[in-house]
Structure formats: C-alpha cells, structure tokens
Amino acid sequence: MYTLWIANKNYSSWSLRPWILLKALNIPFNERLSYFEDGESSHEKFKVFSPSGLVPCLVDGDTTVWDSLAIAEYIAEDHIQVWPKDRIARAWARSAAAEMHSGFTTLRQMCAMNCTNTLKLEKITPELQNDLDRLDAVWTEGLTKFGGKWLAGDSFTAVDAFFAPVAFRTRTYGLIFSATSQAWIDRMLNHPAMIEWVEAAAKEPAIAH
Ligand SMILES: N[C@@H](CCC(=O)N[C@@H](CS)C(=O)NCC(=O)O)C(=O)O
C-alpha cells in the first residue's frame, strides 16, 4: 500500500493534491503527517523521508516518489482513472495541471493556503488579477469544452486535484469568479474528501508558517 507523507492540512497546499486525488478515487493509502517547524525551515525534518526535504512524498515499497506531479503520474501507472479516459481531455488535463504546478506564483505568494480561516487581502494587484483571470479562463474552458461537473469531464481526475488548493484559497480570501467557475469551486468545497481535510485541519495547532 502507498504511504503518503504530508504536512499540516491547514497550510500545505502541495500535500493536498495527491491526498485528495487518492481519497476522491478511493485508492487506499497510509497517511503520515509531519508538522512544519514553527517559523523556520522544515527541510531537515522532512529530509528523513523525502529526498528533496519537501512534502508531499509517496513511498511504495522500495520506491520513493517526491513532487506532487510525479506522484500523480506514478499513481496513474496503476490507476488509469487518475487522468481522463478521452485523449483530448487527458492532454488538456495534463496541460492545466502542469500550468498550475509551475505557474500562478503571485496567487501562491499573496494567497497562501489557510483552509480553516477567512483572511482579508490588502489589495488585488494587477499580477494577482492576471492569475485570477487565467484561472477563470482555464476552469471555464474545461467545464464548457468537456461538459462535465469536473474540470475535464464527468469524473474527478488529477486536474481537479491540482486546483483543489485554489478552491480553498477562493473561500479564504473571498475571491470572485464567473458563475461557471464558481459552480466547480462549490462542488470542490462540498466534496466529502475536502470536508474531511478541513475538519482535520481545524484540529491542528496553528503555526507561524
Ligand atoms: N513542487 C513541489 C513543491 C513542494 C513544496 O514546496 N512543499 C512545501 C510544503 S507545501 C514544503 O515541503 N516546504 C518545506 C518547508 O516549508 O520547509 C511539489 O509539487 O511537491
């Protein structure tokens, strides 16, 4: 069985991606949670189980897979439902997940995940607005092009998992999206696995991460 190392559910957006993917697809795994060091780097602490000193990290027997995208691809080798069945939807889903993985830096910096709280943004800078506009465009495209309740069709796939932390961020910071995107956000926020994540996050100690 897979072992997935993650950090604090309230703050660790990267940890949420493979966790929600496994949960939403009903793939069994053991969860190992290692708390962030309060106010300092957790690198040394995480190096004990993760070669990069970062979470998430998946261990499967002798195999260690670090980085959320590599983990999704590794799981996909045994579980084809990780990506959409349709080739065109799969290409779109991979592109959108990769864009999330390597982009949206302003959103990540200005709207850190804090899924149990509501916070006020000082202002929406042009750079942040660009990220928000791009998110709306990507989500709207997936939802209209593939016509399902999830971003790349009727099934929850890795692309939904990759944007899951953003669904929390929209709630925390009161970010505004089109009705089409908001319907997906609401679906994500009401997903039983997202609710389970928040309930666990609420029981964690707050830190100055
Ligand atoms: N690109 C990596 C990013 C992983 C990452 O940045 N993880 C953060 C936590 S969300 C971390 O482990 N930080 C260590 C620290 O804060 O010292 C991935 O996709 O897994």
The ligand as an SDF file (V2000), in Angstrom:
LIG
                    3D

 20 19  0  0  0  0  0  0  0  0999 V2000
    6.9320   21.2440   -6.4690 N   0  0  0  0  0  0  0  0  0  0  0  0
    6.8120   20.5560   -5.2050 C   0  0  0  0  0  0  0  0  0  0  0  0
    6.6180   21.5880   -4.1130 C   0  0  0  0  0  0  0  0  0  0  0  0
    6.6120   21.0050   -2.7190 C   0  0  0  0  0  0  0  0  0  0  0  0
    6.6880   22.0820   -1.6410 C   0  0  0  0  0  0  0  0  0  0  0  0
    7.0710   23.2460   -1.8750 O   0  0  0  0  0  0  0  0  0  0  0  0
    6.2940   21.6920   -0.4110 N   0  0  0  0  0  0  0  0  0  0  0  0
    6.3450   22.5820    0.7430 C   0  0  0  0  0  0  0  0  0  0  0  0
    5.1000   22.4490    1.5990 C   0  0  0  0  0  0  0  0  0  0  0  0
    3.5500   22.7800    0.8440 S   0  0  0  0  0  0  0  0  0  0  0  0
    7.4420   22.1510    1.7080 C   0  0  0  0  0  0  0  0  0  0  0  0
    7.6760   20.9590    1.8660 O   0  0  0  0  0  0  0  0  0  0  0  0
    8.1090   23.1050    2.3700 N   0  0  0  0  0  0  0  0  0  0  0  0
    9.1520   22.7860    3.3130 C   0  0  0  0  0  0  0  0  0  0  0  0
    9.3910   23.9000    4.2960 C   0  0  0  0  0  0  0  0  0  0  0  0
    8.4920   24.7380    4.4610 O   0  0  0  0  0  0  0  0  0  0  0  0
   10.4600   23.9220    4.9100 O   0  0  0  0  0  0  0  0  0  0  0  0
    5.6710   19.5370   -5.3090 C   0  0  0  0  0  0  0  0  0  0  0  0
    4.8900   19.6460   -6.2530 O   0  0  0  0  0  0  0  0  0  0  0  0
    5.5570   18.6020   -4.4990 O   0  0  0  0  0  0  0  0  0  0  0  0
  1  2  1  0
  2  3  1  0
  2 18  1  0
  3  4  1  0
  4  5  1  0
  5  6  2  0
  5  7  1  0
  7  8  1  0
  8  9  1  0
  8 11  1  0
  9 10  1  0
 11 12  2  0
 11 13  1  0
 13 14  1  0
 14 15  1  0
 15 16  2  0
 15 17  1  0
 18 19  2  0
 18 20  1  0
M  END
$$$$
